Amino acid sequence: MNHIKKSFNNRAFVSIVALLFFVSLAVSGIMLQVTDHQSYTFSIVYWHVMHNFSAVVFLVFALLHIVRNGKVLKSYLAKARNTVSKELVAGLILLVIILSGCWLLSEHLVQIHNIR
């Protein structure tokens, strides 16, 4: 067998860390929703700390990912400069639907809990 030592791939590392902390952010967010109406315990505080820390690390590595893949992004934006892609329209529609749902859910929760 031929064992060749490969150098550390920074681009892969940044992508993997961003993915792992995205998953950590999602899991901790789900756990915060599951434990939402419970009194504060170590477990709930842990999920809050994990969620906030994961968000910061994810944002840092997401920005690094964008910087490391800047050429590809610039190329894509240059091609799409004078056109509106189907993907952009679909993404904007999804954004509006989700944000509208958040607004409606917030109104419902405010009414249920008598929040002013």
N, C-alpha and C positions, 0 to 999 in steps of 0.2 A: 504494500500500500504506500501511496505517496502522500505524505503529510506536509502540506504547504501552509506555513503560518501566514494568515492574512492580517493586514493591518486593521486597526479599529476603524469601523465605518461610522463617522460622525453623523452623516445624513440618516442612516438607518437608526442610529441611537436616538436622535431627536424625534424621528417618526414613531418609534416604538414607545418612548417615554410619553409622548403626547397621547398616543392611543391608550396606554395603560392608565394614565391619569384621567382621561376622558371616561373610561369605564369606572374608575374609582369615584369620579364626580357623579356619574349616573347612579351607581349603587348607593352612595351616601345620600343622594337626593331622594331616592325611593325610600330608604330607611327613615329619613326625616318625615316623609309623608305618612309612613306606617305608624310612627311613634308620635304623631302630631299632637294628640290630645292627652298625652300622658304627662304626669308630673315629672319635673327634672330629676334625672338619675345620671349616674356616671355614663351609662350607655348612650343616652340622648346627647349629653355634652360631647362625648366622643364623636358621634355622628356629625354634630355641628362643626367641631374642630376639623375632622377629616374632610368634610365637604368644603369648608373655606380654604383649607390648605391645598386640597386637590384642585380647586378652582384657580388659585394663584399659580401653581406649578403648571397646570394645563395651559393657562394663558401665556406664560413665559415660553413654554415649548411650542405652542401653536405659532407664536410670533417668530421663534427661531426657525420653525418649519417653513414659514412663508419666506423668511430671508434666505434660507438655504435653497429654496426652490424658486427664487425670484425670477430667474431667466424664463422658466416655463410659464409663470404667471404673466410676465410682461409680454411674452409671445402671444398668449391666449387673449390678453386684453387688446393687443395691437390688432389682431384679427377681428375681434368683436367690436372694435371702436365705432363703426358706423352702422352696426346692425343690432337688433334686439334678438337674442337667441331664445329658443323655446325653453331652454333650461333656466334662463333668467326669469322669464315670465312665470314658469312653474314654481320656481323658488319664491318669487314675490307673492304669488297666490297662496302658497303654503304659509308664508310668514303672516299675511293678513288674516288667514283663517285661524292660525294658532293664537295670534295676539288678540283677535276678536273673542275667541273662546276664553282666553285668560281674563279679558274684561268682563265677560258675562259671568264667569265663575266667581270673580272677585265681587261683583254686585250681589250675587246670590249669597256668598259667605258673609258679606257685610250685613245683609238683611237677617240672616239666620242668627248671627251673633250680636245683633243690635249695636254695630259699630258705627260711629259717626265720622 
